[in-house]
Amino acid sequence: MNEAKKSGVGSKIILALTLAFFYFPILYIIVFSFNDSRSLTRFGGFSLRWYEKMFADSSMMEAVMYTVLIALLATVISTVVGTVTAIGLSKSSRVLSAIVERINDLPVMNPDIVTAISLLMFFSVLAVRKGFGTMLLAHIMFCIPYVMLSVTPKLRSLDPNLIEAAMDLGATPLQALWRVIVPQIRPGIVSGALIAFTMSFDDFVISYFTTGNGVNNISILVYTMSKRVNPSINALSTIVILLITVALGIVNIVPIVRERSAAKGAAKPLNRKATAVVAAVLVVAIALAAVMGGTAQRRRQQDAIEKYGSSVLKLYLPGEYLGEDVISNFESQYGVSVIVENFDSNEMMYTKLQAGDSYDVLIPSDYMIERLIKGDYLQPLDKSLIPNLDNLADAVIGLDYDPDGVWSVPYFWGSVGLVYNHENVDPEVMESEGWEILRDTDYAGRIYIYDSERDSFMMAFKALGYSMNTDDPAEIEAAYEWLRQMNNTMSPIYVTDEVIDSMINGYQDIAVVYSGDATVILDENEDMSFFMPNEGTNIWCDAMVIPANAENPLLAHEFINYVLTYEASFDGSETVGYASPNAEVLEEMSTQEDLYAENEAYYPRSDYELDEMFHDNVTLQRELSKYWIRVKAEN
C-alpha cells in the first residue's frame, strides 16, 4: 500500500514538473509583456507601454490581420479540397489511391526549407508577383496533405455500402454524400481543419520565402523584430495566448451548457429576425465608415498619382531599423502607402534583387552598395529632388563607397567596438590592450564575440596592424591563427543580436558590439561602457539607394528627402540608437543630457587614420567564411 502511495506521489511530482516545463515559458512571456524595461529578461517594473506600442504599430496589426485571414482561407479551402479528394480516392482503384497517397506524403515528409525554396523558384520562373496570393497558395498546398491524412482513416472505417444504401432509399448522390458520409467522417474533417489552421498560423519558413509586397504574418514579424530588443513581441504573444485560451474555453464550455439546457428543457431558439437586424445594422455601419474613410483616402491617393505617378512606395531595409512614426507620418503627409519589407542580411537582399524583385528604396550597407553599383543594380540620384541633402553632417559626406554621392544618401552610420562592464574590467587595461583584451586569459569565459566572419576578421586584422581589406594570404593566415588562439584559450560565446539583452543584464564582461546596439546597452545598464580600440575599427554606413528597376523613382526621391528632415531623422535615431546623418539631429543627440550626451557609444569617431570601411571583395569574403567555419569548429 505504501509503495502504491509513493508511486502515486512520484507520478504527481513528475506530472507537475512536466507541466511546469511546458507552461513556465508561457507564463514568463506574459509577465514580461508588462515589463517597463526594454530588456527581455530583466523586469524593470510594471507598465503597459509595450501594449500601447503594439496597438499603435500598424505593421503589427497588419501582420495579425494577414495571419488570421490567410489561416482561415487556407483552412477552409484545404479542408474542402482535402476532404473531397479523400472521398474520391476512397472510391478509386487501389493503384491510383496508393500513388496519390504517396504523392500526398511528400510535402509532409519534406523539410520545410526544401518546400519553401521549391515554391520560391516556381513563382520566380512563372514571374508571379509575390505577396498575399503566393503565400495563400503555399499555405493551401502544405495544408491539404494534413487534411487528407486526418480524413482518410475515417473513410476506411466506414461500411463501403453506405452510399448505395442511401441511394436505394431515394437519396441523390449529393444528398448521400452530404447527409450520410460527411456526418460519419466529421471528426476527421474537424481535426484536419484544426491541424491546417495551426500549421498555417504557425508557419514561418515557407511564408518567408513566398511572401512579398509587405505581406507579413506574425511569425515573419517576430523574426524581424527579434533582431533587436523589442518587448512588443511579448505583448503580441500574450494576446495570442489569451485568444487561444478563450477559444478553447468556449469550445469546451458551450457543449456542457447546451447539454444542461437541453436536460432542463430551457433551450430556446434565437430570434432570427432580431439577429438579422443587428447584423444588418453592423454591416451598414461598417460599410458607411469604410466608404467615408475610403473616399478621402482615394482622393489623396489620386493626388499622389498625379504628382509622382504612383501612390505606393516599396521599401526594403533591415528589420527594426525605422523610427516609430516615420512611415505613418510620411503616408499621412504625402497621401501614399508604404510597403515595408525586411531583410536579415545584405546578401539576402542582393539575392532577391538578382531574382528580379522590384523595390523603390533599399537601405544596404557600404560594401554592398559598391557591389550593386558594379552590377548596374542602381540608378543615379537626381539631387535636385533631394534638397535636404544640405542637412547632412560633414562626417558622412564623401565616404569611400560613394565619394561623390551619385548613388546613395546616408541613413545611419556607426562603428564596431567593445562594450565592457567597467566594474569588472579596468578601463585602463581596456585602453592599453584594445582588441588584444579578447585574448587576455584574465577574462576567459567572460566574452561575447559577434558571429560574423567579416567583423571577427576585422578585429584580428586590426589587432595585428593590418588593413581589414587586406587580401594578402600571409596576413589572412595570421589573422586566422589570432582568432584560433582566441577561440581555444578564451572560450568565447558566439552571438548575434541577442548580445544586446545579454549585456543589458550583465551576463558577460566584454562583448564585440555595433555602436547602435551599444547605445541601447549603455542606456539600460549604467555599469557598461563602450570603447573603440586605438588599433582602429570598422566605421560603416548604411545608405538609401534607388534600384535600377524601381517602379516609382519620383516617390522614392521624395521619401529619401523626407528621411533627411529633422523630424524623421530625430525619430529614427532616438528609436534605433544609431547615429543620424542629419547634422542638427547628430549635434542635439550627442549634446543633450536627456538624449545621448553621456552615452559614449552614440557618436562614432571620424577622421581617425586607422579606422576603415569595408570594400566589396567577394573572393576575400568567401575565403574568410571558410576560415571562420574552421575557427568555430574547434569551439
N, C-alpha and C positions, 0 to 999 in steps of 0.2 A: 504493500500500500504506500509506504514511504517512498519507495523507488518510483512509483507511478506519479506521486505528487512532485517529486524532484524533476522528473521528466517533463511534467506539465509546466512547472516553473521555468525550466530551461527553455522550453519551446516558446513561452511567452516572452522571455528575455530576447531570444533570437528574433522573434517577430517584431518586438519593439525596436531593436537595433536596425533591422531591415527597413522598417517604416521611417525611422529617423534618417537613415542613409538616403532614402529616396525623397523625403519631403523637407529635410532641413535646407537644402539649396533653394527650394521654392520659398520657404519662409524667409531665408536670407535676402532674396531678391525683394520680397515685399517690404521688409524692414528698411532696406537701404533705398527704396524708392522714396522714402520720406527723409532722406539724409540732406542736411543743409550744405554739406561739403561736396566738392567736385569729385572727391575720392570715391572709388567703387568698393573700397574695403575698410575705410575708417569713418566711423559715424561721428558727425560734427554737430549734431543737434537736429531736432525735428523741424521739418519745413515741407511746404507743398510746392516749392519753386520748380521742381522737375516735372510735376504735373502741369503747371502753368506753361512751362516751356514746351511740353509735349503738345498740348492742345493749341498753342499758338504757332506751332511749326506746321506749315501747310504740307511740306513734303512727308511728314509722318502720317498726317491724316490721309493723304492721297495713297500712301503705301498700305494703310489699313483698308481703305476702300478697294484698291486693286486686289489685295489679298483675299478679302471676303468674296468679292464679285467673281474673280477667277475660280476660287474654290467652289462656289455654288454652281457656276455654269459647268465647270469640269465634272462635278459630281453628278449633276442631272444628266448631262449628255453621255458621260461614260457609263452611268448606271443603265440608261435606256439601251445604248448600243451593246454594252456587255451582256445584259440580260437577254436581249433579242438574239444575239449571236450564240449564246449558250443554249437557248431553246432550239435554235435552228440546228446546231451541231448535235443535239440530243436525238434529232430525227434524221441525221445524215448517216452515211456509211461509216463503218469503223475506221477505215483507212483515212478518209477525209477528216474525220474527227481527231484522229491521232496526229495527223500532220498539222492541223490548225492549233491544236493544244500545245504541241512542241514549239510552234512559232510564237504562241501566246506567252510561253515561259521565258522567251529570250529577254524581253525588257525587264522581267523580274530578276533574272539571274545576272544580267549585265550590270557592271558597276555604273553608277550614275554619271561619272565623268565621261565614260565611253558614249553613253546615250547623248549626253549634252554636246560633245564635240561633233557627233554624227549629225545631230539636228542643226547645229551651227553651220556646218559645211553644206547641208542640204538647203537651208534657207538662203545661204550665200550664193550657191550655184543657181538657184532659181531667181536670184535678185529680189527676194521678198523683203519688204521693209519691216525690220524687226520692231516689235512693240507688243501691244496688247494681244493682237491676233496670233502672233507666233508663240507667245508664252501660253496662251489658252490652248492652242493646238498641241503644244508639247505636253501640257498637263493632261489633256484628254487622252493622248497617246499612252502615257505611262500609267494612267488610272484604269483604263479598260481591262488590262490583264488581271488586276486585283478583283474587279467586279466579277469577271468570268470565273476566277478561282473560288469565289465565295458562292456563286450561284450553281455551278456545275454539280457539286456533290449533292445539293438538294434535289436537282433534277434526276440524278441517278437513283435516288432513293424512292422516287415516285413509281406507281404502277404504270407501266407503258401503255395500258389500255384506257387510261382516264379520259383522254381527249375523245377516243372513239365512243366511249360510253356516254359522254356528254352530248356528242353529236347525234347518237341514236335517240337521245331524249329530246331532240329538237333544237339544240343549240347550234348556232353558226360557228365556223372555225374561230372567228374573232371572239365570240362570246365564250367559247370553250377555253380559249387562251386566257381571257381576262377574268372570267368568273371561277374557273376551276384550277388552272395551272398556277397563275400568279399568286392567289391566296396560299397555295401549298408551299410555294418557294419564297414567300415574303420574308421570312427570317434571313435567308441567304441574300436577298436583294438589299435589305436594310443594312446588314453587316458589310456588304460590298460597298454600299454608298458611304457608310461611315468611314471605312478604310480609305476610299477615294478622297473624301473631304479632308481627312487627316493628312494623307500624302500630299495633296495639293497645297494645303495651308502651310505645311511644314517645309516644302521643298526649297532648296537653295541652289544646288549645283546646276540643275537643268534650267532653272529660271534665270540664273546669272548669265548663261551662255545664249539664251534665246530671247532675251528682252532687249529693249532699245527705246529711243524716243522718250526717255524719262519715266517709263513704266517700271516701277519697283514694287516688289512685295515686301512684307515685313522682314523676311529672312535676309534679303539683299540690303535693306535699310540698316538692320542691326549690324551686318557685316561691315558696311561702310562707316557706321557710327563708332564701331569698336576700335577704329584706327586711332582715335584719341579719346580722352576721358569724356564721356557723355552719359551721366546717370539717367538721362531721359529713357535710356534703354530699360532701366529698372521700372520706371513708371509705366511704360508701354507693356512690359511683360506682366506687371501686376494687373493691369486692366484686362489683358487676355486671360490670365488665370481666373480672375473674378467672373468673367463672362462664361468661361467653361464650367466653373463651379455652379453658377446659376443654371446653366443649361442642363447639367447633369442632375441638379436638384429637381428641376421641372420634370425631366424625363422619368425620374423615379417616384416623384410625389403624385403627379397627375393620375396615373393608373390606380393608386391607392385611394385617392379622393373619389374617383369615379366608382370604384367598387363599393365604397361605403355609401355613396349617394344612391347607387342602384339598390343596395340592400335595404335602405330606408325608404326607397320609393320617392326620393326627393329630387331626382334628376329632372330638370325642366328644360325643354328646348329653348334655345336662344330666340329672341325676337329678330327674325331675319330682316324685316323692314327697317327696324331701328339700326341694326348693324350696317345695313346697306347705306342708310342716310349718313351715319357717322363717317363711314369710309368715303362716301362721295364728297362730303364736306372737306375732309382731309386732302383728298386728291385735288379738289378745286383750289384749295388754299395754297398747296404746294405748287400747282401749275401757275397760279397767278404770280406768286413770288418769283418763280423761275422766269416767267415771261417779262416781268417788270425789271428784274435784275439783268436778264439776258439782253433786253433791248438797249440798255445803257452800255453794256459791255460790247455789244455788236457795233454800236456807234463809234466807240473808242477804237475798236479793232479796225474798223473801216478807215478811220483817220490814220492809223499807223500804217495800214497797207498802202494808202495813197502817198505817204511820206517816205516809207522805207521799202515798199514793195512786198512786205510781209509783216505779220503781227506775231510771229513765233520765232524765238531765238533758241538755238540748241547749244548748251554749254556743257563742256566735258572737262572735269577737273578732279583732283584728288579728293577723297572723302573728308568731311569735316573741315572744309577749307573756306567757308563763307561766313560773313557776318550774319547775325541773327535776322536782320531786316533788309539786307542788300537786295535780295531777289524780289521780295514783296514790294519794297519801295520803288524799284525800277519798273516793275509791272504796273504799279499804280500810277507812276509819274508819266509813263510813255504809252499806256494803254495796250500793252503787249503781254504775251505769255512766254515764260522762260521754262524750257525743258532742261532739267539738270540731271546729268549722268555723272557717275563717279568711277574713276579707275583706281586700282590698288598699286599700280606701278607704271612708270614711264613706258616700259616695254609692252605692257598690256595695251596701253593707249596706241602705241605705234603699230601693234598687230591689228587693231581694229581699223586704223587708217589704211593699212595695207589691204584689208579685206574690202575696202570701198565704202566704209561707213562715213557719213557726212555730218559734220558739225560746223557751227558758225564761229565759236570761240573755243580754243584749247588753252589749258594752263600747264604746260610741261616744264621740265627743269632745263637748266642751261645747256648741258651736253646733248640732251635730246633735241633741243631747238637746232643745234648745229646739224644733227642727223637729218632733221626734217628739211632744213634748208638745202642740204646736199641732195636729198631725194626729190626736190621740187614739190614738196607737200604743202608749202606755204605760199601765200600771196603777199606782196609788199603792202605795207600800210599806207593809207592816204592821210598824211599828218595834218592836212587842212581840216579833216573831220575830227581831229582829236586835239582841240585847243588846250585841254587840261594837261597836256604834256609839259606845260610850263610849271606844273605843280611838283614835278619830280625832284627828289633830293639829288644833290651832286654825286653822292656815293653810288647811285645806281645808273648813272649816265655813262655810256661808252664802255660797258662791260665786254669782256673778251668774246663772248659767244655771238654778239651782235653789236660791234663797236659803234656803228652809225645809226642804230635803232631803226633799221629799214624794215625788219620783220617782226619785232616784238616790243612789248611795253611791260616793264617790271610789275609784278603783282605782290610778291613777298620776297624778302631776302633774309639771309641769316648765315649761321656758321655751324660747325661741329665742334663741340668742346667736352669738357669733363664736369659733370655735376658731382659734388662730394659733400659729405657730412663734415662740416668744419669742427664739430665736437669730437670726432674720432680721427680725422685726418688733419695734420698740421698744415695750415695754408702755406707756410714757408717751404715745407717739404714738397707740396704740390707744385709750387712755383719753380723750385730748383730742379725737380725731376721731370716735369712735363709729361710727355707721353710715356716715358720710362717708368712712371709710377705704376703703370699697368703690368710691369714685370717685377715690381718690388714685393718680395715674398712676405713682407710685414702685413700686406693686405690680401694675402692669398685667401681665396674662397669668399671674398667680400666685394667682388666687382661684377658689373654687368657690361657685356660687350654687345654692341648692336650687330645683329645677324645680317651683315651686308658685306660682301667681299669688297665693294667699292670703298666704303668708309673704313673698314678694317685695314685694308692695304694702305689707305691714305695715312693712317696714324703710324703704321710701320715705316712707310717711306719717309715721313717727316721725322720720326724718331731717329732714323739713320742718316738724315741730312740730304735725302734725295727729293727730287720733284715727284709729286704724286701722279704726274702724267708720264713718267718715265716708261720707256719700252725696252730698256737695256736688260737683257736676260740675267746678267750677273746681279743687278740691283733687285730685280724681281725675286731671284732666288734668295738673296739676303733678307728681303722683307718676309718671304715665306718662312725662313728659319727664325726670324724675330717673332712672328706670330705663333709658330710651332712651339717655341720655347715658352712663350706666354701661356699658351694653352696647356702645356704639360706641367708647368710649375704653379700656376695661379688658380687652377680650377674655376675658370670664369663661367658665368651663366649667360648663355646667348639668348637675347631677347629682341623683340621688335617694339611695337607701340605699348606693350604692357609695362615697359620700363617707367612710363610716366607715373602710373598709380603705385608701382613698387617703390619708387624713390620718394614719392609723397609720403608713403608710410615708413620710409627709412629701413627697408629690408636689407639693403646693402649700403656700403660706404662710398663707392665710386661707380660711376656709370658714364659711358660714352653716349652723348645725347645731342640732338639737334637743338639749336638755340631757342626756338619757339616752344618746344616741349620743356626745355629747361626753365623758361619763363613761367610756365604753369606750375612746375615743381617748386620753384623758389617762392612763388606766390602762395602756395599752400603749406609749405614746410619751412619755417624760419631757420631751421638748423642746416639748410642746404645752401651751398654756394656754387658759383659757376666760374670756370677758368678755361681760357683759350691758351694752350701751350705756346711758349716762345719759339719753339721749333717751326711754328706755322700750322695752319689748318686749312680746311676747305671752306671758302666763302662762296656760297651758292646763291642762285637767284631763280625763282620760278616766275615765268612771264606769260602774258596773254599774247596769243598769236591767232591769225585767221587762216584756216586751211585753204588750199587752192580750190577745193571743191565745195567751199561754203555756199549755201544756197541764199543766205541773207547777209552779204557783206556790209551793206549800209547800216543795218541794225546792229551788226557786230561792232562796227566802229563806234556807234552810239553807246553800246554797253561798255566798251573799253574806256571811252571818255567819261562815262558815269562813275566807273570804279575809281578813277583818279580824283574824284571830288573829295572834299574834306569829309563830308558826312559818311560816304560809303567807305572811305579808307579808314576812318576812325572806327566805324562799326566792325570792319573786318579785323583790324589789328587788335582791338580790345578783346574781341571774341576768341580769336585763334592764338594770339600771343606772339606772332611773328612780326618782325619789323616792317613798317609801312614804307612804300616808296614815296609817299606824299611828304614833302619836306615839312610842312606845317604840322601834320599829324606826328611825324617822327620826332620833331622837337618837343611837342606837347607831351607825348607819351613818355619820353625819356627825361623830362624835367619836372613834371607834376607829381607830388608825393602820393596823391590818391590814385595814380596810374602806375607807371613802371619806373619812376625816378630812382628808386632804391633797388630795382631789380637789375642786377649786373648782366643778366643773360639777354635782355631785350635788344640792346643796341649792338650790332656786330661791329667789330673794329674794321676800319678801312685804311687803305694805303699802307698796309704792313707788308714789307717786301717778301716775306716768306709765306704769306698766305696765297692760295691759288684757287682757281676754278677748274673743274674737270672739263676736259675736252673729249669730244666723241672719238672713240677708238674701239671699234667692235672687236678687232683681233685681240687687243690687250684685255678687254673685258672678259672674253672667253677664257683667256689664259689665267686671269685672276680667279675666275669661277672654279676652274679645275684645282688650282692650288688651295682655294678656300674650302672646298669639299674635303681635301686631304687633311687640312688643319683640324676641322671639326670631327673627322673620322677618328681621331686619336683622343677625343674628349671622353 
